[in-house]
């Protein structure tokens, strides 16, 4: 259906007479039903025996007993009135913040209890997490500003600066969750209880004026119970970041990891480039792509599953070392370690081979861990509560795939140059049955080898481990092993039983590459949706000459998971993909208990990957 014109959209809005907003018909009905439920609840409460009267100190004490919907309506009315009267306007255009709260302890930590430094006016800002009153003329705010730095704001009626609104007018309309600007000076409080114990008061900003910069219309979750519902944390990441400092720390650690990787590659002489997200052919990896359509060209396209092929074309075009950090898209399942879109780093280095890249991987990742944590040893706790102690220090363990599988299964595998045959495929089915490992259809040789590797080798890879020398049938873009027929010069790096990196000496022989693509096409014909397509443009680039080259890819999300001790990938993605929220009419008892749901437990739904 065509989009409605803006005037039609406005005409379809209805006035909410309670809040003064114009909202859609469905939103208005939802609010009216909620008000009816609230009214019935109040009638029931009015009919109940009277409770002992408790004296309230202020309006905020009454507001704590409101339902979330009632609070939102009352707060919306109050803020709407401020917008109309501009007394004060609750959404000012600018507040000049000139002081970083990170420096408060360093620059004013020498102050003793009761001391103040009025020689410098400080202008800070932040969100209120707690508001406490000590009488009608003294208030304390706990705020967080400058990326989560905590600070106490002390407000005294007698300290209001000339020209500022009076004390009550500044503070009466401010609530927990609001973002405020503070003008004042540094000092240290002198509470009698602390001084009697020989302790110093709290370093604070002594406010001379408080300015509302942006009100919070909703009740923040209770300080004691917090915001812990897992599903809602993922859907409302903004609220998760407000309420859970650990969440914010995870993403700041992620930023540091990406910065380190970029700095390492820049210093090693690599050049950062960008390659297309939309492609006519989904290549460069074994995965199922997302499909889309370009209307102007009447052409079906794919979101990239890997940047490998265009990056290697740049090596053909005389780049020596290139890398790209960016998003990939794979139309596969989502579970604890997989998301449909995810972040990787891929680089390609001319005149290097897979041995060079194993050394570079150890150097990069070990150095990153040391820089980030101050040690080579970290811990990681799985979904089931099992804790791994991981030593990232080089050198890492190296395991050859086929010999390790022979040892695990007790079977002698066919020669490498026979692994692609139908006879080997049927033989592998028997091996799978013998060792009781299940491989869902299609049971291609590549998929069965992958399952066996996951069962018998990856399960031993808690400390960083290189699994090396994959069969050609599993590695359509890797170069033949120089001394072992049917195998390739490839490795995968595993930590805590999960893959974090994949690399190989690149296949640069165009005739062999075409044969590999044709084998992939045969696997696709057998029903493997993840097999690669034939890319004639890439083959044409190889015909111009790709120098001896090694390529490498690192899953940044997985690495962040291990270094921040999060077993779910959703914890390290700011906005993970979520199914649409299923809405239903809630019973009054459910509404009362809202916010007390038990966290959902997610399980890993994709078998080995």
C-alpha positions as CSV (number, residue, x, y, z in Angstrom):
1,X,0.0,0.0,0.0
2,X,1.3,3.4,-0.9
3,X,2.5,5.7,1.9
4,X,-0.1,8.2,3.1
5,X,0.6,11.9,2.7
6,X,1.6,13.7,5.8
7,X,-1.7,15.6,6.0
8,X,-3.6,12.3,5.9
9,X,-1.4,10.9,8.7
10,X,-2.1,13.9,10.9
11,X,-5.8,13.6,10.2
12,X,-5.7,10.0,11.4
13,X,-4.3,11.0,14.8
14,X,-6.7,11.4,17.8
15,X,-6.4,13.7,20.8
16,X,-5.6,12.0,24.1
17,X,-7.4,14.4,26.4
18,X,-5.5,13.2,29.4
19,X,-2.0,13.9,28.2
20,X,-2.8,16.4,25.4
21,X,-0.9,14.3,22.8
22,X,-2.2,13.3,19.4
23,X,-1.8,9.5,18.9
24,X,-3.0,6.8,16.6
25,X,-6.4,5.2,17.2
26,X,-4.9,1.9,18.4
27,X,-2.6,3.7,20.8
28,X,-5.5,5.7,22.2
29,X,-7.6,2.6,22.7
30,X,-4.7,0.9,24.5
31,X,-4.4,3.9,26.8
32,X,-8.1,4.0,27.5
33,X,-8.3,0.3,28.4
34,X,-5.3,0.8,30.7
35,X,-7.1,3.7,32.4
36,X,-10.2,1.6,32.9
37,X,-8.1,-1.1,34.6
38,X,-6.4,1.5,36.8
39,X,-9.8,3.0,37.7
40,X,-11.2,-0.4,38.7
41,X,-8.1,-1.1,40.8
42,X,-8.6,2.3,42.5
43,X,-12.3,1.5,43.2
44,X,-11.2,-1.9,44.7
45,X,-8.6,-0.2,46.8
46,X,-11.2,2.5,48.0
47,X,-13.6,-0.3,49.0
48,X,-11.0,-2.0,51.1
49,X,-10.5,-1.3,54.8
50,X,-8.6,1.9,55.3
51,X,-4.9,1.6,55.8
52,X,-3.0,3.4,58.5
53,X,-2.3,7.0,57.3
54,X,1.3,7.5,56.5
55,X,2.4,11.1,56.2
56,X,4.0,11.9,52.8
57,X,6.9,14.2,52.6
58,X,6.4,15.4,49.0
59,X,4.7,14.6,45.7
60,X,7.5,12.3,44.7
61,X,6.7,9.9,47.6
62,X,3.1,9.6,46.3
63,X,4.4,9.0,42.8
64,X,6.2,5.9,43.9
65,X,2.9,4.1,44.4
66,X,1.7,4.8,40.9
67,X,1.6,2.2,38.2
68,X,4.0,2.8,35.3
69,X,1.1,3.9,33.1
70,X,-0.2,6.3,35.7
71,X,3.2,7.8,36.3
72,X,3.7,8.3,32.5
73,X,0.4,10.1,32.2
74,X,1.0,12.4,35.2
75,X,4.5,13.1,34.2
76,X,3.5,13.8,30.5
77,X,0.9,16.3,31.7
78,X,3.4,18.1,33.9
79,X,6.0,18.3,31.1
80,X,3.4,19.3,28.5
81,X,2.5,22.2,30.8
82,X,6.1,23.2,31.1
83,X,6.4,23.1,27.3
84,X,3.4,25.5,27.0
85,X,4.5,27.9,29.7
86,X,8.2,27.7,29.1
87,X,8.6,28.1,32.9
88,X,11.1,26.6,32.5
89,X,11.2,25.1,29.0
90,X,12.1,21.4,29.7
91,X,14.0,20.8,26.4
92,X,16.6,23.7,26.1
93,X,18.6,23.8,22.9
94,X,22.0,24.0,24.6
95,X,23.8,23.7,27.9
96,X,27.5,24.6,27.9
97,X,29.2,21.7,29.8
98,X,32.8,22.7,30.4
99,X,34.0,20.2,33.0
100,X,34.7,16.4,32.8
101,X,33.7,14.5,35.9
102,X,36.5,12.1,35.3
103,X,38.9,14.7,36.6
104,X,36.9,15.6,39.8
105,X,38.8,13.2,42.2
106,X,42.2,14.0,40.6
107,X,41.8,17.7,40.8
108,X,39.8,18.1,44.0
109,X,40.5,15.0,46.0
110,X,42.8,16.9,48.3
111,X,39.8,18.8,49.8
112,X,39.0,18.0,53.4
113,X,35.6,17.6,55.0
114,X,33.7,20.9,54.9
115,X,36.2,22.5,52.5
116,X,35.0,24.1,49.2
117,X,36.8,25.6,46.2
118,X,34.7,28.4,44.9
119,X,37.5,29.8,42.8
120,X,36.3,28.0,39.7
121,X,32.8,27.5,38.4
122,X,32.1,24.0,37.1
123,X,29.4,23.2,34.6
124,X,28.6,19.5,34.5
125,X,25.7,17.4,33.2
126,X,24.3,13.9,33.7
127,X,21.3,11.7,34.4
128,X,19.8,11.5,37.9
129,X,19.9,8.0,39.5
130,X,18.8,9.1,43.0
131,X,17.3,12.1,44.6
132,X,17.3,12.6,48.3
133,X,15.9,15.3,50.4
134,X,17.1,16.4,53.9
135,X,14.4,18.9,54.8
136,X,12.9,21.4,52.4
137,X,16.1,23.4,51.8
138,X,18.7,20.7,51.2
139,X,18.7,18.2,48.3
140,X,21.2,15.6,47.0
141,X,21.3,14.2,43.5
142,X,23.4,11.2,42.4
143,X,24.1,11.6,38.7
144,X,26.2,9.9,36.0
145,X,27.8,11.9,33.3
146,X,30.8,11.8,31.0
147,X,30.2,8.1,29.9
148,X,28.9,6.8,33.3
149,X,31.1,8.7,35.9
150,X,29.2,9.0,39.2
151,X,29.0,12.3,41.1
152,X,27.0,13.6,44.0
153,X,25.4,17.0,43.6
154,X,24.6,18.9,46.8
155,X,21.9,21.6,46.5
156,X,21.3,24.2,49.3
157,X,18.7,26.9,49.2
158,X,21.1,29.5,50.5
159,X,23.6,28.7,47.8
160,X,21.4,29.7,44.8
161,X,23.3,32.1,42.7
162,X,22.0,35.6,41.8
163,X,19.7,35.6,38.8
164,X,18.8,31.9,39.0
165,X,15.2,30.7,39.7
166,X,14.4,30.2,43.4
167,X,15.3,26.9,45.0
168,X,11.8,25.4,44.9
169,X,11.2,26.4,41.3
170,X,14.5,24.7,40.3
171,X,13.8,21.4,41.9
172,X,10.0,20.8,42.2
173,X,9.7,19.5,38.6
174,X,12.9,17.4,38.6
175,X,12.6,13.6,39.0
176,X,14.7,10.5,39.0
177,X,15.9,9.7,35.5
178,X,15.9,13.3,34.3
179,X,19.0,14.7,32.6
180,X,20.1,17.9,34.3
181,X,22.8,20.6,33.9
182,X,24.6,21.7,37.1
183,X,26.4,24.9,37.7
184,X,28.4,25.0,40.9
185,X,31.8,24.4,42.5
186,X,33.7,21.5,44.0
187,X,33.7,20.7,47.7
188,X,33.5,18.0,50.2
189,X,30.5,17.4,52.5
190,X,30.9,17.2,56.3
191,X,28.3,14.8,57.6
192,X,28.5,14.4,61.3
193,X,28.2,10.6,61.3
194,X,31.3,10.3,59.1
195,X,33.4,12.9,61.0
196,X,32.6,11.0,64.2
197,X,34.1,7.9,62.6
198,X,37.1,9.8,61.4
199,X,36.0,9.5,57.8
200,X,36.0,12.2,55.1
201,X,32.8,13.5,53.6
202,X,31.9,12.8,50.0
203,X,33.5,14.8,47.2
204,X,30.6,16.7,45.5
205,X,29.6,19.5,43.2
206,X,27.9,22.2,45.4
207,X,25.2,23.5,43.0
208,X,24.3,27.1,42.6
209,X,21.8,26.3,39.9
210,X,20.1,23.2,38.5
211,X,18.7,23.2,34.9
212,X,16.4,20.6,33.5
213,X,17.8,19.5,30.1
214,X,15.6,16.5,29.2
215,X,12.9,15.0,31.4
216,X,12.4,11.2,31.7
217,X,8.7,10.5,31.3
218,X,8.9,6.9,32.5
219,X,9.7,5.5,35.9
220,X,13.2,4.0,35.9
221,X,13.3,0.5,37.2
222,X,13.6,0.2,41.0
223,X,17.2,0.6,42.3
224,X,17.0,-2.6,44.3
225,X,15.6,-4.9,41.7
226,X,17.2,-3.2,38.8
227,X,16.6,-4.0,35.1
228,X,17.4,-7.7,34.7
229,X,14.8,-9.2,32.4
230,X,17.0,-10.6,29.6
231,X,14.5,-10.2,26.8
232,X,13.7,-6.6,27.6
233,X,17.3,-5.7,28.1
234,X,18.0,-6.7,24.4
235,X,14.9,-4.9,23.1
236,X,15.5,-1.8,25.2
237,X,19.3,-1.5,25.0
238,X,19.0,2.2,25.9
239,X,17.4,1.4,29.2
240,X,19.9,-1.5,29.7
241,X,22.7,1.0,29.3
242,X,21.1,3.4,31.7
243,X,20.5,0.8,34.5
244,X,23.4,-1.6,34.1
245,X,27.0,-0.2,34.1
246,X,28.4,-3.6,33.2
247,X,26.6,-3.5,29.9
248,X,28.1,-0.1,29.0
249,X,31.6,-1.5,30.1
250,X,31.2,-4.4,27.7
251,X,30.6,-2.2,24.7
252,X,33.5,0.1,25.7
253,X,35.7,-2.9,25.9
254,X,34.5,-3.9,22.4
255,X,35.5,-0.5,21.1
256,X,39.0,-0.9,22.6
257,X,39.3,-4.3,20.9
258,X,38.5,-3.0,17.5
259,X,40.8,0.0,18.0
260,X,43.6,-2.3,18.9
261,X,43.1,-4.5,15.9
262,X,43.0,-1.5,13.6
263,X,46.1,0.0,15.1
264,X,48.0,-3.2,14.9
265,X,47.2,-3.6,11.2
266,X,47.9,0.0,10.4
267,X,51.3,-0.2,12.1
268,X,52.0,-3.4,10.2
269,X,51.6,-1.6,6.9
270,X,48.0,-2.7,6.0
271,X,45.6,-0.3,4.3
272,X,42.0,-0.2,5.3
273,X,39.5,-0.4,2.4
274,X,35.7,-0.8,1.9
275,X,34.1,-3.3,-0.3
276,X,30.4,-3.7,-1.5
277,X,27.7,-5.0,0.8
278,X,25.4,-5.7,-2.2
279,X,26.7,-8.4,-4.6
280,X,25.4,-10.2,-7.7
281,X,27.0,-13.4,-6.4
282,X,27.3,-14.4,-2.8
283,X,30.9,-15.7,-2.5
284,X,33.9,-15.8,-0.3
285,X,32.5,-18.2,2.3
286,X,30.3,-21.2,2.8
287,X,27.0,-19.7,4.1
288,X,23.4,-19.1,3.1
289,X,23.0,-15.5,1.9
290,X,20.2,-12.9,2.3
291,X,18.6,-12.0,-1.0
292,X,17.3,-8.6,-2.1
293,X,16.2,-6.9,-5.3
294,X,17.4,-3.7,-7.0
295,X,14.3,-2.1,-8.6
296,X,16.2,0.2,-11.0
297,X,18.2,-2.7,-12.5
298,X,15.5,-5.3,-12.1
299,X,18.2,-7.5,-10.6
300,X,18.3,-9.9,-7.7
301,X,21.3,-9.3,-5.4
302,X,22.8,-10.8,-2.2
303,X,24.0,-9.2,1.0
304,X,27.6,-10.1,1.4
305,X,28.5,-13.2,3.3
306,X,32.3,-12.3,3.2
307,X,34.5,-9.5,1.7
308,X,37.1,-12.1,0.6
309,X,36.8,-12.0,-3.2
310,X,36.9,-8.2,-3.7
311,X,39.8,-7.9,-1.2
312,X,41.8,-10.4,-3.2
313,X,41.0,-8.5,-6.4
314,X,42.7,-5.5,-4.7
315,X,45.8,-7.6,-4.2
316,X,45.6,-8.4,-8.0
317,X,45.4,-4.6,-8.4
318,X,48.8,-4.0,-6.7
319,X,47.7,-3.5,-3.1
320,X,50.2,-5.4,-0.9
321,X,48.3,-5.5,2.3
322,X,44.6,-4.7,2.8
323,X,42.0,-5.1,5.5
324,X,38.4,-4.4,6.2
325,X,36.4,-4.3,9.4
326,X,32.7,-4.5,8.8
327,X,29.4,-6.3,8.9
328,X,28.6,-9.6,7.2
329,X,25.1,-11.0,6.7
330,X,24.2,-14.7,6.8
331,X,20.7,-16.1,6.5
332,X,21.2,-18.8,9.0
333,X,19.9,-19.5,12.5
334,X,20.4,-17.4,15.6
335,X,21.6,-18.8,18.9
336,X,24.1,-18.1,21.7
337,X,27.0,-17.6,19.3
338,X,25.3,-16.6,16.0
339,X,23.5,-13.5,14.9
340,X,22.3,-12.9,11.3
341,X,24.5,-9.9,11.0
342,X,27.9,-9.8,12.7
343,X,31.3,-8.0,12.6
344,X,34.5,-9.4,11.2
345,X,38.0,-8.3,10.3
346,X,39.5,-9.7,7.1
347,X,43.0,-9.0,5.8
348,X,45.1,-10.2,2.9
349,X,48.8,-10.0,2.7
350,X,50.8,-10.6,-0.5
351,X,53.9,-12.8,-0.3
352,X,52.8,-14.4,2.9
353,X,51.5,-18.0,3.6
354,X,49.4,-19.6,6.3
355,X,52.4,-20.2,8.5
356,X,53.2,-16.5,8.6
357,X,49.5,-15.8,9.5
358,X,49.6,-18.3,12.4
359,X,52.5,-16.3,13.8
360,X,50.7,-13.0,13.1
361,X,47.5,-14.3,14.8
362,X,49.4,-15.3,17.9
363,X,51.1,-11.9,18.0
364,X,48.0,-9.8,17.4
365,X,45.6,-11.7,19.7
366,X,48.0,-12.3,22.5
367,X,49.1,-8.7,22.5
368,X,45.5,-7.6,22.5
369,X,44.7,-9.7,25.6
370,X,47.8,-8.4,27.4
371,X,47.0,-4.8,26.6
372,X,43.4,-5.1,27.5
373,X,43.7,-7.1,30.8
374,X,47.3,-6.7,31.9
375,X,47.7,-10.5,31.7
376,X,47.6,-13.4,29.2
377,X,45.2,-15.4,31.4
378,X,41.4,-14.8,31.3
379,X,38.3,-16.7,32.5
380,X,35.2,-17.6,30.6
381,X,32.0,-19.1,32.0
382,X,29.7,-21.1,29.8
383,X,25.9,-21.1,29.7
384,X,25.9,-24.2,32.0
385,X,28.2,-22.6,34.6
386,X,31.4,-24.3,33.6
387,X,34.4,-22.0,34.0
388,X,37.4,-22.1,31.7
389,X,40.8,-20.6,32.5
390,X,42.3,-19.5,29.2
391,X,45.9,-18.8,28.5
392,X,46.3,-16.7,25.4
393,X,50.1,-16.6,25.5
394,X,52.0,-17.7,22.4
395,X,52.8,-20.2,21.1
396,X,49.4,-21.8,20.6
397,X,48.7,-25.5,20.2
398,X,48.5,-26.8,16.6
399,X,46.5,-29.9,15.6
400,X,46.4,-31.4,12.1
401,X,42.8,-32.3,11.2
402,X,42.9,-35.7,9.5
403,X,45.5,-37.4,11.8
404,X,43.5,-36.2,14.8
405,X,40.2,-37.6,13.4
406,X,41.9,-40.9,12.6
407,X,43.1,-41.1,16.2
408,X,39.6,-40.2,17.5
409,X,37.6,-42.6,15.3
410,X,40.1,-45.4,15.1
411,X,39.7,-45.4,11.4
412,X,42.3,-44.9,8.6
413,X,41.0,-42.2,6.3
414,X,41.3,-42.4,2.5
415,X,44.1,-40.4,0.9
416,X,43.5,-36.7,0.7
417,X,43.1,-36.8,-3.1
418,X,40.2,-39.4,-2.7
419,X,38.2,-37.5,-0.1
420,X,36.0,-35.9,-2.8
421,X,34.7,-39.2,-4.2
422,X,31.2,-40.7,-3.7
423,X,32.9,-43.8,-2.2
424,X,34.5,-41.7,0.5
425,X,31.1,-40.1,1.2
426,X,29.5,-43.4,1.7
427,X,32.4,-44.6,3.8
428,X,32.1,-41.5,6.0
429,X,28.5,-42.3,6.7
430,X,29.6,-45.5,8.2
431,X,32.2,-43.8,10.4
432,X,29.6,-41.3,11.6
433,X,27.3,-44.2,12.6
434,X,30.1,-46.0,14.3
435,X,31.1,-43.1,16.5
436,X,27.5,-42.0,17.0
437,X,27.8,-38.5,15.5
438,X,24.7,-37.2,13.6
439,X,25.0,-35.0,10.5
440,X,21.6,-33.6,9.3
441,X,20.9,-33.7,5.6
442,X,22.5,-33.1,3.2
443,X,25.2,-35.5,4.2
444,X,28.0,-34.1,2.0
445,X,31.6,-35.2,2.7
446,X,32.4,-31.6,3.7
447,X,29.6,-31.4,6.3
448,X,30.4,-34.8,7.8
449,X,34.1,-33.9,8.2
450,X,33.0,-30.6,9.8
451,X,30.8,-32.5,12.3
452,X,33.5,-34.9,13.2
453,X,35.9,-32.1,13.7
454,X,33.5,-30.3,16.0
455,X,32.9,-33.4,18.0
456,X,36.4,-34.7,18.5
457,X,38.9,-31.8,18.0
458,X,37.1,-28.5,18.8
459,X,35.9,-30.0,22.1
460,X,39.5,-30.1,23.2
461,X,40.3,-26.5,22.2
462,X,39.8,-24.5,25.4
463,X,43.1,-22.7,25.2
464,X,43.8,-21.1,21.8
465,X,44.3,-23.9,19.2
466,X,45.1,-24.0,15.5
467,X,43.3,-26.8,13.6
468,X,45.3,-27.1,10.4
469,X,45.5,-28.7,6.9
470,X,41.8,-29.0,6.0
471,X,40.8,-31.2,3.0
472,X,40.4,-29.4,-0.3
473,X,36.7,-30.4,-0.3
474,X,36.1,-28.1,2.7
475,X,38.2,-25.2,1.5
476,X,37.3,-24.1,-2.0
477,X,39.4,-20.9,-1.9
478,X,42.5,-22.3,-0.1
479,X,45.7,-23.3,-1.9
480,X,46.8,-27.0,-2.2
481,X,49.2,-28.1,0.5
482,X,52.7,-28.0,-0.9
483,X,53.5,-31.5,0.3
484,X,50.2,-33.3,1.2
485,X,47.9,-34.2,-1.7
486,X,44.2,-33.4,-1.3
487,X,44.8,-31.1,1.7
488,X,45.1,-27.3,1.9
489,X,47.3,-24.8,3.7
490,X,44.5,-23.6,6.0
491,X,44.0,-23.2,9.7
492,X,41.1,-22.3,12.0
493,X,41.8,-20.8,15.4
494,X,39.6,-22.0,18.3
495,X,39.2,-20.7,21.8
496,X,36.8,-22.1,24.4
497,X,35.7,-24.7,21.8
498,X,34.5,-22.0,19.4
499,X,36.1,-20.7,16.2
500,X,37.4,-17.1,16.3
501,X,39.6,-17.0,13.1
502,X,40.0,-18.7,9.8
503,X,43.0,-18.3,7.4
504,X,44.8,-19.9,4.5
505,X,47.4,-19.6,1.8
506,X,45.2,-18.3,-1.0
507,X,44.5,-20.3,-4.1
508,X,45.9,-18.2,-7.0
509,X,45.8,-20.7,-9.8
510,X,42.7,-19.8,-12.0
511,X,42.2,-23.2,-13.5
512,X,42.2,-25.0,-10.2
513,X,39.9,-22.3,-8.7
514,X,37.4,-22.9,-11.5
515,X,37.4,-26.7,-10.7
516,X,36.9,-25.9,-7.0
517,X,33.9,-23.7,-7.8
518,X,32.4,-26.4,-9.9
519,X,32.8,-28.9,-7.0
520,X,30.9,-26.3,-4.8
521,X,28.2,-26.2,-7.5
522,X,27.9,-30.0,-7.3
523,X,27.5,-29.8,-3.5
524,X,24.8,-27.1,-4.0
525,X,23.0,-29.5,-6.4
526,X,23.1,-32.1,-3.6
527,X,21.1,-29.7,-1.5
528,X,23.7,-27.7,0.4
529,X,22.3,-24.2,0.4
530,X,25.6,-22.9,1.9
531,X,27.9,-24.0,-1.0
532,X,29.4,-21.2,-3.0
533,X,28.5,-20.1,-6.5
534,X,30.8,-19.7,-9.5
535,X,32.1,-16.1,-9.7
536,X,33.4,-15.5,-13.2
537,X,34.5,-11.9,-12.3
538,X,36.8,-13.2,-9.6
539,X,38.1,-15.9,-11.9
540,X,38.9,-13.2,-14.5
541,X,40.8,-11.3,-11.9
542,X,42.9,-14.4,-11.1
543,X,43.8,-14.7,-14.7
544,X,45.6,-11.4,-14.5
545,X,47.8,-12.8,-11.7
546,X,47.3,-12.9,-7.9
547,X,50.8,-13.0,-6.2
548,X,51.4,-15.6,-3.5
549,X,49.0,-14.3,-0.8
550,X,47.6,-15.3,2.6
551,X,44.2,-14.3,3.8
552,X,42.7,-14.1,7.3
553,X,39.3,-13.5,9.0
554,X,38.5,-12.9,12.6
555,X,35.1,-12.9,14.3
556,X,35.1,-9.8,16.4
557,X,31.9,-10.6,18.2
558,X,33.2,-14.0,19.4
559,X,36.4,-12.5,20.6
560,X,34.6,-9.8,22.5
561,X,32.4,-12.6,24.1
562,X,35.5,-14.4,25.4
563,X,37.3,-11.3,26.6
564,X,34.2,-9.8,28.4
565,X,33.0,-13.2,29.8
566,X,29.7,-13.3,28.0
567,X,28.4,-16.6,26.7
568,X,25.6,-15.0,24.6
569,X,26.4,-13.0,21.4
570,X,23.4,-10.8,22.2
571,X,25.4,-9.4,25.2
572,X,28.1,-8.0,22.9
573,X,25.9,-6.6,20.1
574,X,24.3,-3.3,20.9
575,X,21.2,-4.1,18.9
576,X,20.9,-7.8,18.3
577,X,18.3,-9.1,16.0
578,X,15.1,-10.0,17.9
579,X,11.8,-11.5,16.8
580,X,8.8,-9.1,16.8
581,X,7.5,-8.7,20.3
582,X,4.3,-10.7,20.8
583,X,1.7,-8.4,22.4
584,X,-1.3,-9.7,24.4
585,X,-3.9,-8.3,26.7
586,X,-2.6,-8.7,30.2
587,X,-4.7,-9.6,33.2
588,X,-4.7,-7.1,36.2
589,X,-2.6,-9.5,38.2
590,X,0.0,-9.7,35.4
591,X,0.1,-5.9,35.2
592,X,0.8,-5.7,39.0
593,X,3.6,-8.1,38.6
594,X,5.1,-6.4,35.5
595,X,8.8,-6.1,35.7
596,X,9.2,-9.2,37.8
597,X,9.4,-11.7,34.9
598,X,12.1,-14.4,35.1
599,X,15.0,-14.0,32.6
600,X,14.7,-16.2,29.6
601,X,17.3,-18.9,29.1
602,X,18.5,-19.2,25.5
603,X,20.0,-22.3,24.2
604,X,22.4,-22.9,21.3
605,X,20.1,-24.0,18.4
606,X,22.6,-24.3,15.6
607,X,24.7,-27.5,15.8
608,X,28.3,-27.2,15.0
609,X,29.3,-24.2,12.9
